[in-house]
Amino acid sequence: MLTAAALGLALWLVPTVVGESPGDEPAAGSTQSAEVAGLPPVPSTARMPEDQLRATISDLEDLVQGDPDAAGPETDEVLDTLRQVEVLGGGEQRSAAVVAHDAVGAAVAAGGLAAAVGQQVQEVLAGVAWPERLIDLVQTVGADPPAFGPAGPGLLDPLIALDHQVPADQTADRAAALLEDVRNAAERGELSEAFADAAVPTLQELADPGPHRALQDLLADAEQDPGAIGPASEEVLTSLRAIAELPVWPQGNEVAALLDLVRRDGQVTPTFREAVIPVLVPLAR
């Protein structure tokens, strides 16, 4: 019995001595720093995508300075790419952010960048690439159409037409067709997934016929009873009629001007203001 107890005690002690216990520190020379390498959360004060990108570059520089090998052998290349995106603006910046997003994903897949670092960098780049309006998407493609894949150049003319030429009553149908083209091209591998992720929500909004129908209903009611609009009834009706016909880009500009008017005191009745603002806001695209 004493021999069996001694043997059991020895077996219990072995993992502790050689460092195999689940709770123990890894042995010297382990690659733990590379496996758990990550960046601190983006500070809450960095609200704009450009600010988040700047903070991410700074954090990645600090990570490299503290441990050059922690984030992977391709970290310097990724940093150079992020710095190039930072100095650009407008469509060129969004275009470069899409390309950088894909490059970071490739670096992670090849083992050149820690997965945790790559994920956070891609999230920040996705924010930089995100279009607020359709014109932003047009400018993104226009900056470098082939950069998004073989299907990239073929998207530019349809996007321009949708933004500047297609009348309001045809917008939803044309956007739906373009949305399908983008999805199919991405599935075939002919279009950057990062670009598709940025383009699909914008096209989905435009493919929804609901906002245009709501506008038509509001316009019909306003024309039946202009007095319910308020002192600026003539100006409001003229603007609503234009919004019901214009393509996306000029329509959005007209919507912004009308929203500014109806929000001013004394221009429209409170009842009309409450009715018109929810209808106009979805059309500012």
Residue pairs with C-beta under 8 A, 6 or more apart in sequence:
14 20
15 21
16 24
19 25
19 26
19 27
26 32
33 67
33 69
33 70
34 69
34 70
34 71
34 72
34 114
35 114
36 116
37 63
37 67
37 70
37 71
37 72
37 114
37 116
37 117
38 114
38 116
38 117
38 120
39 56
39 59
39 60
39 63
39 116
39 117
39 120
39 121
40 59
42 52
42 55
42 56
42 120
42 124
43 55
45 51
46 52
46 54
46 55
49 124
49 127
49 128
49 130
50 86
50 128
52 124
52 127
52 128
53 82
53 85
53 86
53 124
53 125
53 127
53 128
54 86
56 82
56 120
56 121
56 124
57 79
57 82
57 83
57 86
60 71
60 75
60 78
60 79
60 82
60 117
60 121
61 79
63 70
63 71
63 75
63 117
64 70
64 71
64 75
64 76
64 79
68 75
70 114
71 113
71 114
71 117
72 107
72 111
72 112
72 113
72 114
72 117
73 112
74 107
74 110
74 112
74 113
75 113
75 117
77 107
77 112
78 103
78 104
78 107
78 113
78 121
81 100
81 103
81 104
82 100
82 121
82 125
84 96
84 100
85 93
85 96
85 97
85 100
85 125
85 128
88 96
90 139
91 136
91 138
91 139
91 140
91 141
91 142
91 143
92 143
92 144
93 128
94 128
94 129
94 130
94 131
94 136
94 139
94 140
94 143
94 198
95 129
95 140
95 141
95 143
95 144
95 147
96 143
97 125
97 126
97 128
97 129
98 125
98 129
98 140
98 147
98 148
98 192
98 194
98 195
98 198
99 144
99 147
99 148
99 192
100 125
101 122
101 125
101 126
101 129
101 192
101 194
102 192
102 193
102 194
104 113
104 118
104 121
104 122
104 125
105 118
105 122
105 194
107 113
107 118
108 114
108 115
108 118
108 119
122 194
125 194
126 194
126 197
126 198
129 140
129 194
129 195
129 198
130 198
131 137
131 140
131 198
131 199
131 202
133 202
133 249
133 252
133 284
133 285
134 159
134 162
134 163
134 202
134 206
134 248
134 249
134 252
134 285
135 163
135 248
135 249
135 252
137 159
137 198
137 199
137 202
138 156
138 159
138 160
138 163
140 195
140 198
141 148
141 152
141 155
141 156
141 159
141 195
142 156
142 160
144 152
145 152
145 153
145 155
145 156
146 152
146 153
147 192
148 155
148 191
148 192
148 195
149 185
149 189
149 190
149 191
149 192
149 195
150 190
150 191
151 181
151 185
151 188
151 190
151 191
152 191
152 192
152 195
155 178
155 181
155 182
155 191
158 174
158 178
158 181
159 178
161 174
162 171
162 174
162 175
162 178
162 206
162 247
162 248
163 247
163 248
163 249
164 247
164 248
164 249
164 250
165 247
166 174
166 247
166 248
167 245
167 246
167 247
168 212
168 215
168 243
168 244
168 245
168 246
168 247
168 251
169 212
169 244
169 245
171 206
171 212
171 247
171 248
172 206
172 207
172 208
172 209
172 212
175 203
175 206
175 207
176 203
176 207
178 203
179 200
179 203
179 204
179 207
182 191
182 196
182 199
182 200
182 203
183 196
183 200
185 191
185 196
186 192
186 193
186 195
186 196
202 285
205 282
205 285
206 248
206 285
210 282
211 279
211 282
211 283
212 244
212 283
214 279
214 282
215 240
215 243
215 244
215 279
215 280
215 283
216 244
218 240
218 275
218 276
218 279
219 237
219 240
219 241
219 244
222 228
222 229
222 233
222 236
222 237
222 240
222 272
223 237
226 233
226 234
226 237
227 233
228 269
228 271
228 272
229 236
229 237
229 268
229 269
229 272
230 236
230 266
230 267
230 268
230 269
230 272
231 266
231 267
231 268
232 261
232 262
232 267
232 268
233 268
235 261
236 258
236 261
236 262
236 268
236 272
236 276
239 254
239 257
239 258
239 261
240 258
242 254
243 251
243 254
243 255
243 258
243 280
243 283
246 254
248 285
251 283
252 283
252 284
252 285
255 280
255 283
255 284
256 284
258 276
258 280
259 277
259 280
259 281
259 284
261 267
261 268
262 268
262 272
262 273
262 276
262 277
262 280
263 273
263 277
268 276
